[in-house]
Amino acid sequence: MITRQNRKKEIAKALYPDSITMDSAMQRLRVEIRESEGLKEELEKHGSLRSHCFNDKQLRIILARFDITEERYNEMMQYDGVLQ
């Protein structure tokens, strides 16, 4: 289970590790959400996208879109130094 805050910038940086900054990773994630058919609508069904964090359901949708397991996601977040 995902139990920590799911900060969008940290998630974006983990999904796009080749991005130079968190802001550029965020921009890529926003484009992915906007251009992927039905993704934005599916995320909005489970909460606002205006927050700085995804809720657990939204995060699971994002992970499914990128074909990433929760275990792999946790590894990515630890490896990238996002978690203390």
N, C-alpha and C positions, 0 to 999 in steps of 0.2 A: 504494500500500500504506500502511496505517496503521502507523506505527512508534513513536509515543510512548506513554506510559502513558495509558490511557483512564480517567481519573478520573471516577467517576460524577457527582460534584457539578458538575464543569465541563461534562460532557455534558448534564446536566439543565438547567443554566443556558443553554446554547446552544440546546437544544430548546424551552425555555420562557423566552424573553428578557423577557417581560412580568412574570415573577415578581419580586417585590421582593428576595428573598434567595435564595442558593443552597439553603438548607434548604427553602424553599417550592417551589422548582423540583424538588428531590429528592423531596419528598412527591408532587408531581404525577406524576413519573416512576414512583415506586413504585405509585401507584394505577393508572397505565396498564399497568404490567407485571402487576399482580394481576388487573385486570378484563378485559384483552384475552384472548380465548379462545386457549389454547395457548401464549401468549407466555412465561409464566413457565416452563413445562415445557421449551419449546425452549431457553431460555437456560440452564436447569439441566443440560441434556444436555451442555453445552459448558463447564461449570465452576460453581463455587459462586457464589451471589449475595451471600454474606456479605462478600466482599472490598470494598475501597474502589475497586476498578477493575474494568472489564469487560475480558475478554481480547479479542483481535481478532475472533474468531468471534462472540462475544456482541455486540460493537459493530456488526458487519455485520448481525446480526439486528435490532438496534434501529434502525439506519439504514433497513433495508428496511421495517420497520413504519411508519416516518415518511415513507417514499418520498423519502429523501435520499441523493444520490450521495456517494461518498467525497470528490470534488472540492468539492461544496457544503459538506460537513461541515468540511473543512479551511478553507474560506473563513469559515464561521461561527465556528470556534474562533479564527482570527486576528483577525477583526473584533471579537469580544467581549473581546479583550485577554487571552484565556486563554493563548495562546502568547507567548513572549517573542521 
